[in-house]
Amino acid sequence: MRIHSSTSATRGKDLFGNDALTLLSADHQSVTELFDLFEAALESSSSEQKSLCVKICGELEIHTHLEEEIFYPTISQDAKLRPLVTEALTDHANVKAQIQKIRNLHVEDPQFGSSMLQLMDDVEKHIDEEENVMFAEVEKRFSGELDALGLQIAQRKQELSDHMSTSMSESNISKDGPVF
């Protein structure tokens, strides 16, 4: 595992009684673990790679949605955090574009593995910046609001996860077609 968060390591609550930073760090940890599995699966079957790709992209889509809908608007109220939010939103736009590109690739396409590895690298850089710079500032400036913000994030994540599960179960992903 490449990313080790000091923020998430110092928080000890379970995922349903969490503050916002703990929830977001847990998402980071989860997607990092999925990327590790994907990297290990590069020598495996294309169906395993495809399955991991779908999970990774789904996790990233939910996470970016949560940050953009709830977390970033709240913390951007602080002038010192606005430049960090602007940078994070730029990272999110890049990730979304990469996911769209990956969705249009076949697993056997030579660009598929390298595109996923590029996505992994970009996401890990974003996680590092967020956890080691942004979260420290957020904790200083919003410590009294993090539990309530965490509750909003947890509730919305459940809604988005439920919706995505329904959408994925209704879709028919072709083994021979693009990833999504």
C-alpha positions as protocol buffer text, in pm:
chain_id: "A"
residue {
  index: 1
  type: MET
  ca { x: 0 y: 0 z: 0 }
}
residue {
  index: 2
  type: ARG
  ca { x: 142 y: 336 z: -99 }
}
residue {
  index: 3
  type: ILE
  ca { x: -62 y: 591 z: 96 }
}
residue {
  index: 4
  type: HIS
  ca { x: -56 y: 591 z: 473 }
}
residue {
  index: 5
  type: SER
  ca { x: -265 y: 864 z: 623 }
}
residue {
  index: 6
  type: SER
  ca { x: -163 y: 1015 z: 951 }
}
residue {
  index: 7
  type: THR
  ca { x: -510 y: 1170 z: 969 }
}
residue {
  index: 8
  type: SER
  ca { x: -697 y: 843 z: 940 }
}
residue {
  index: 9
  type: ALA
  ca { x: -453 y: 666 z: 1170 }
}
residue {
  index: 10
  type: THR
  ca { x: -520 y: 914 z: 1450 }
}
residue {
  index: 11
  type: ARG
  ca { x: -898 y: 878 z: 1434 }
}
residue {
  index: 12
  type: GLY
  ca { x: -1048 y: 578 z: 1606 }
}
residue {
  index: 13
  type: LYS
  ca { x: -1424 y: 591 z: 1550 }
}
residue {
  index: 14
  type: ASP
  ca { x: -1612 y: 328 z: 1352 }
}
residue {
  index: 15
  type: LEU
  ca { x: -1744 y: 429 z: 1010 }
}
residue {
  index: 16
  type: PHE
  ca { x: -2098 y: 513 z: 1120 }
}
residue {
  index: 17
  type: GLY
  ca { x: -2009 y: 748 z: 1406 }
}
residue {
  index: 18
  type: ASN
  ca { x: -1743 y: 932 z: 1216 }
}
residue {
  index: 19
  type: ASP
  ca { x: -1643 y: 1281 z: 1149 }
}
residue {
  index: 20
  type: ALA
  ca { x: -1601 y: 1393 z: 788 }
}
residue {
  index: 21
  type: LEU
  ca { x: -1224 y: 1352 z: 775 }
}
residue {
  index: 22
  type: THR
  ca { x: -1241 y: 995 z: 903 }
}
residue {
  index: 23
  type: LEU
  ca { x: -1502 y: 901 z: 643 }
}
residue {
  index: 24
  type: LEU
  ca { x: -1311 y: 1059 z: 357 }
}
residue {
  index: 25
  type: SER
  ca { x: -985 y: 899 z: 474 }
}
residue {
  index: 26
  type: ALA
  ca { x: -1158 y: 560 z: 490 }
}
residue {
  index: 27
  type: ASP
  ca { x: -1268 y: 609 z: 127 }
}
residue {
  index: 28
  type: HIS
  ca { x: -909 y: 693 z: 35 }
}
residue {
  index: 29
  type: GLN
  ca { x: -787 y: 378 z: 207 }
}
residue {
  index: 30
  type: SER
  ca { x: -1049 y: 166 z: 32 }
}
residue {
  index: 31
  type: VAL
  ca { x: -968 y: 291 z: -318 }
}
residue {
  index: 32
  type: THR
  ca { x: -594 y: 258 z: -251 }
}
residue {
  index: 33
  type: GLU
  ca { x: -647 y: -106 z: -157 }
}
residue {
  index: 34
  type: LEU
  ca { x: -851 y: -162 z: -472 }
}
residue {
  index: 35
  type: PHE
  ca { x: -574 y: -7 z: -681 }
}
residue {
  index: 36
  type: ASP
  ca { x: -325 y: -243 z: -514 }
}
residue {
  index: 37
  type: LEU
  ca { x: -547 y: -536 z: -611 }
}
residue {
  index: 38
  type: PHE
  ca { x: -577 y: -405 z: -965 }
}
residue {
  index: 39
  type: GLU
  ca { x: -201 y: -368 z: -996 }
}
residue {
  index: 40
  type: ALA
  ca { x: -158 y: -728 z: -878 }
}
residue {
  index: 41
  type: ALA
  ca { x: -427 y: -840 z: -1126 }
}
residue {
  index: 42
  type: LEU
  ca { x: -247 y: -699 z: -1430 }
}
residue {
  index: 43
  type: GLU
  ca { x: -106 y: -1046 z: -1491 }
}
residue {
  index: 44
  type: SER
  ca { x: -445 y: -1208 z: -1427 }
}
residue {
  index: 45
  type: SER
  ca { x: -760 y: -1252 z: -1627 }
}
residue {
  index: 46
  type: SER
  ca { x: -926 y: -962 z: -1800 }
}
residue {
  index: 47
  type: SER
  ca { x: -1250 y: -1035 z: -1612 }
}
residue {
  index: 48
  type: GLU
  ca { x: -1074 y: -975 z: -1279 }
}
residue {
  index: 49
  type: GLN
  ca { x: -924 y: -650 z: -1409 }
}
residue {
  index: 50
  type: LYS
  ca { x: -1262 y: -541 z: -1539 }
}
residue {
  index: 51
  type: SER
  ca { x: -1434 y: -618 z: -1210 }
}
residue {
  index: 52
  type: LEU
  ca { x: -1174 y: -421 z: -1013 }
}
residue {
  index: 53
  type: CYS
  ca { x: -1193 y: -134 z: -1262 }
}
residue {
  index: 54
  type: VAL
  ca { x: -1570 y: -112 z: -1218 }
}
residue {
  index: 55
  type: LYS
  ca { x: -1529 y: -109 z: -838 }
}
residue {
  index: 56
  type: ILE
  ca { x: -1252 y: 151 z: -845 }
}
residue {
  index: 57
  type: CYS
  ca { x: -1437 y: 384 z: -1079 }
}
residue {
  index: 58
  type: GLY
  ca { x: -1759 y: 346 z: -880 }
}
residue {
  index: 59
  type: GLU
  ca { x: -1581 y: 427 z: -554 }
}
residue {
  index: 60
  type: LEU
  ca { x: -1414 y: 729 z: -712 }
}
residue {
  index: 61
  type: GLU
  ca { x: -1740 y: 858 z: -858 }
}
residue {
  index: 62
  type: ILE
  ca { x: -1919 y: 837 z: -524 }
}
residue {
  index: 63
  type: HIS
  ca { x: -1627 y: 990 z: -336 }
}
residue {
  index: 64
  type: THR
  ca { x: -1583 y: 1283 z: -573 }
}
residue {
  index: 65
  type: HIS
  ca { x: -1957 y: 1345 z: -566 }
}
residue {
  index: 66
  type: LEU
  ca { x: -1956 y: 1356 z: -184 }
}
residue {
  index: 67
  type: GLU
  ca { x: -1664 y: 1595 z: -172 }
}
residue {
  index: 68
  type: GLU
  ca { x: -1807 y: 1824 z: -440 }
}
residue {
  index: 69
  type: GLU
  ca { x: -2163 y: 1826 z: -305 }
}
residue {
  index: 70
  type: ILE
  ca { x: -2097 y: 1843 z: 70 }
}
residue {
  index: 71
  type: PHE
  ca { x: -1736 y: 1874 z: 182 }
}
residue {
  index: 72
  type: TYR
  ca { x: -1583 y: 2130 z: -53 }
}
residue {
  index: 73
  type: PRO
  ca { x: -1871 y: 2380 z: -40 }
}
residue {
  index: 74
  type: THR
  ca { x: -1851 y: 2379 z: 339 }
}
residue {
  index: 75
  type: ILE
  ca { x: -1476 y: 2419 z: 371 }
}
residue {
  index: 76
  type: SER
  ca { x: -1448 y: 2674 z: 90 }
}
residue {
  index: 77
  type: GLN
  ca { x: -1626 y: 2916 z: 323 }
}
residue {
  index: 78
  type: ASP
  ca { x: -1279 y: 2966 z: 473 }
}
residue {
  index: 79
  type: ALA
  ca { x: -1065 y: 3190 z: 250 }
}
residue {
  index: 80
  type: LYS
  ca { x: -745 y: 2999 z: 332 }
}
residue {
  index: 81
  type: LEU
  ca { x: -897 y: 2673 z: 209 }
}
residue {
  index: 82
  type: ARG
  ca { x: -1038 y: 2807 z: -120 }
}
residue {
  index: 83
  type: PRO
  ca { x: -714 y: 2759 z: -319 }
}
residue {
  index: 84
  type: LEU
  ca { x: -688 y: 2401 z: -192 }
}
residue {
  index: 85
  type: VAL
  ca { x: -1049 y: 2335 z: -292 }
}
residue {
  index: 86
  type: THR
  ca { x: -986 y: 2484 z: -637 }
}
residue {
  index: 87
  type: GLU
  ca { x: -687 y: 2254 z: -682 }
}
residue {
  index: 88
  type: ALA
  ca { x: -887 y: 1953 z: -561 }
}
residue {
  index: 89
  type: LEU
  ca { x: -1169 y: 2031 z: -804 }
}
residue {
  index: 90
  type: THR
  ca { x: -915 y: 2043 z: -1087 }
}
residue {
  index: 91
  type: ASP
  ca { x: -790 y: 1700 z: -977 }
}
residue {
  index: 92
  type: HIS
  ca { x: -1150 y: 1573 z: -974 }
}
residue {
  index: 93
  type: ALA
  ca { x: -1212 y: 1698 z: -1328 }
}
residue {
  index: 94
  type: ASN
  ca { x: -900 y: 1514 z: -1441 }
}
residue {
  index: 95
  type: VAL
  ca { x: -1010 y: 1192 z: -1266 }
}
residue {
  index: 96
  type: LYS
  ca { x: -1357 y: 1215 z: -1421 }
}
residue {
  index: 97
  type: ALA
  ca { x: -1206 y: 1258 z: -1767 }
}
residue {
  index: 98
  type: GLN
  ca { x: -979 y: 959 z: -1710 }
}
residue {
  index: 99
  type: ILE
  ca { x: -1272 y: 746 z: -1593 }
}
residue {
  index: 100
  type: GLN
  ca { x: -1467 y: 841 z: -1906 }
}
residue {
  index: 101
  type: LYS
  ca { x: -1172 y: 742 z: -2122 }
}
residue {
  index: 102
  type: ILE
  ca { x: -1136 y: 410 z: -1938 }
}
residue {
  index: 103
  type: ARG
  ca { x: -1509 y: 341 z: -1979 }
}
residue {
  index: 104
  type: ASN
  ca { x: -1464 y: 352 z: -2354 }
}
residue {
  index: 105
  type: LEU
  ca { x: -1174 y: 107 z: -2360 }
}
residue {
  index: 106
  type: HIS
  ca { x: -1187 y: -269 z: -2390 }
}
residue {
  index: 107
  type: VAL
  ca { x: -1002 y: -454 z: -2115 }
}
residue {
  index: 108
  type: GLU
  ca { x: -777 y: -610 z: -2379 }
}
residue {
  index: 109
  type: ASP
  ca { x: -692 y: -268 z: -2527 }
}
residue {
  index: 110
  type: PRO
  ca { x: -320 y: -198 z: -2473 }
}
residue {
  index: 111
  type: GLN
  ca { x: -413 y: 144 z: -2328 }
}
residue {
  index: 112
  type: PHE
  ca { x: -640 y: -6 z: -2060 }
}
residue {
  index: 113
  type: GLY
  ca { x: -371 y: -108 z: -1809 }
}
residue {
  index: 114
  type: SER
  ca { x: -163 y: 205 z: -1857 }
}
residue {
  index: 115
  type: SER
  ca { x: -475 y: 424 z: -1828 }
}
residue {
  index: 116
  type: MET
  ca { x: -569 y: 256 z: -1501 }
}
residue {
  index: 117
  type: LEU
  ca { x: -214 y: 295 z: -1369 }
}
residue {
  index: 118
  type: GLN
  ca { x: -217 y: 665 z: -1463 }
}
residue {
  index: 119
  type: LEU
  ca { x: -550 y: 704 z: -1283 }
}
residue {
  index: 120
  type: MET
  ca { x: -400 y: 529 z: -981 }
}
residue {
  index: 121
  type: ASP
  ca { x: -99 y: 762 z: -978 }
}
residue {
  index: 122
  type: ASP
  ca { x: -313 y: 1076 z: -1012 }
}
residue {
  index: 123
  type: VAL
  ca { x: -557 y: 964 z: -740 }
}
residue {
  index: 124
  type: GLU
  ca { x: -273 y: 880 z: -502 }
}
residue {
  index: 125
  type: LYS
  ca { x: -120 y: 1226 z: -552 }
}
residue {
  index: 126
  type: HIS
  ca { x: -461 y: 1382 z: -484 }
}
residue {
  index: 127
  type: ILE
  ca { x: -504 y: 1172 z: -169 }
}
residue {
  index: 128
  type: ASP
  ca { x: -160 y: 1270 z: -44 }
}
residue {
  index: 129
  type: GLU
  ca { x: -229 y: 1642 z: -95 }
}
residue {
  index: 130
  type: GLU
  ca { x: -573 y: 1619 z: 59 }
}
residue {
  index: 131
  type: GLU
  ca { x: -476 y: 1420 z: 367 }
}
residue {
  index: 132
  type: ASN
  ca { x: -144 y: 1587 z: 438 }
}
residue {
  index: 133
  type: VAL
  ca { x: -231 y: 1948 z: 361 }
}
residue {
  index: 134
  type: MET
  ca { x: -604 y: 2011 z: 331 }
}
residue {
  index: 135
  type: PHE
  ca { x: -728 y: 1789 z: 614 }
}
residue {
  index: 136
  type: ALA
  ca { x: -490 y: 1945 z: 867 }
}
residue {
  index: 137
  type: GLU
  ca { x: -624 y: 2290 z: 782 }
}
residue {
  index: 138
  type: VAL
  ca { x: -985 y: 2168 z: 786 }
}
residue {
  index: 139
  type: GLU
  ca { x: -934 y: 2013 z: 1128 }
}
residue {
  index: 140
  type: LYS
  ca { x: -805 y: 2345 z: 1265 }
}
residue {
  index: 141
  type: ARG
  ca { x: -1082 y: 2557 z: 1115 }
}
residue {
  index: 142
  type: PHE
  ca { x: -1386 y: 2327 z: 1125 }
}
residue {
  index: 143
  type: SER
  ca { x: -1326 y: 2096 z: 1422 }
}
residue {
  index: 144
  type: GLY
  ca { x: -1666 y: 2176 z: 1574 }
}
residue {
  index: 145
  type: GLU
  ca { x: -1850 y: 2093 z: 1251 }
}
residue {
  index: 146
  type: LEU
  ca { x: -1678 y: 1771 z: 1146 }
}
residue {
  index: 147
  type: ASP
  ca { x: -1917 y: 1530 z: 1320 }
}
residue {
  index: 148
  type: ALA
  ca { x: -2227 y: 1690 z: 1165 }
}
residue {
  index: 149
  type: LEU
  ca { x: -2052 y: 1706 z: 828 }
}
residue {
  index: 150
  type: GLY
  ca { x: -1960 y: 1339 z: 866 }
}
residue {
  index: 151
  type: LEU
  ca { x: -2322 y: 1248 z: 927 }
}
residue {
  index: 152
  type: GLN
  ca { x: -2428 y: 1430 z: 608 }
}
residue {
  index: 153
  type: ILE
  ca { x: -2154 y: 1255 z: 412 }
}
residue {
  index: 154
  type: ALA
  ca { x: -2242 y: 910 z: 554 }
}
residue {
  index: 155
  type: GLN
  ca { x: -2610 y: 952 z: 474 }
}
residue {
  index: 156
  type: ARG
  ca { x: -2547 y: 1077 z: 121 }
}
residue {
  index: 157
  type: LYS
  ca { x: -2290 y: 804 z: 59 }
}
residue {
  index: 158
  type: GLN
  ca { x: -2549 y: 542 z: 152 }
}
residue {
  index: 159
  type: GLU
  ca { x: -2797 y: 697 z: -94 }
}
residue {
  index: 160
  type: LEU
  ca { x: -2539 y: 709 z: -373 }
}
residue {
  index: 161
  type: SER
  ca { x: -2416 y: 356 z: -302 }
}
residue {
  index: 162
  type: ASP
  ca { x: -2770 y: 220 z: -307 }
}
residue {
  index: 163
  type: HIS
  ca { x: -2838 y: 398 z: -636 }
}
residue {
  index: 164
  type: MET
  ca { x: -2514 y: 275 z: -791 }
}
residue {
  index: 165
  type: SER
  ca { x: -2581 y: -85 z: -679 }
}
residue {
  index: 166
  type: THR
  ca { x: -2921 y: -74 z: -843 }
}
residue {
  index: 167
  type: SER
  ca { x: -2778 y: 76 z: -1163 }
}
residue {
  index: 168
  type: MET
  ca { x: -2495 y: -177 z: -1184 }
}
residue {
  index: 169
  type: SER
  ca { x: -2723 y: -475 z: -1124 }
}
residue {
  index: 170
  type: GLU
  ca { x: -2953 y: -354 z: -1400 }
}
residue {
  index: 171
  type: SER
  ca { x: -2674 y: -302 z: -1651 }
}
residue {
  index: 172
  type: ASN
  ca { x: -2547 y: -573 z: -1877 }
}
residue {
  index: 173
  type: ILE
  ca { x: -2171 y: -537 z: -1896 }
}
residue {
  index: 174
  type: SER
  ca { x: -2037 y: -720 z: -2200 }
}
residue {
  index: 175
  type: LYS
  ca { x: -1714 y: -912 z: -2165 }
}
residue {
  index: 176
  type: ASP
  ca { x: -1615 y: -811 z: -2515 }
}
residue {
  index: 177
  type: GLY
  ca { x: -1726 y: -448 z: -2502 }
}
residue {
  index: 178
  type: PRO
  ca { x: -1598 y: -140 z: -2327 }
}
residue {
  index: 179
  type: VAL
  ca { x: -1549 y: -160 z: -1951 }
}
residue {
  index: 180
  type: PHE
  ca { x: -1878 y: 15 z: -1874 }
}
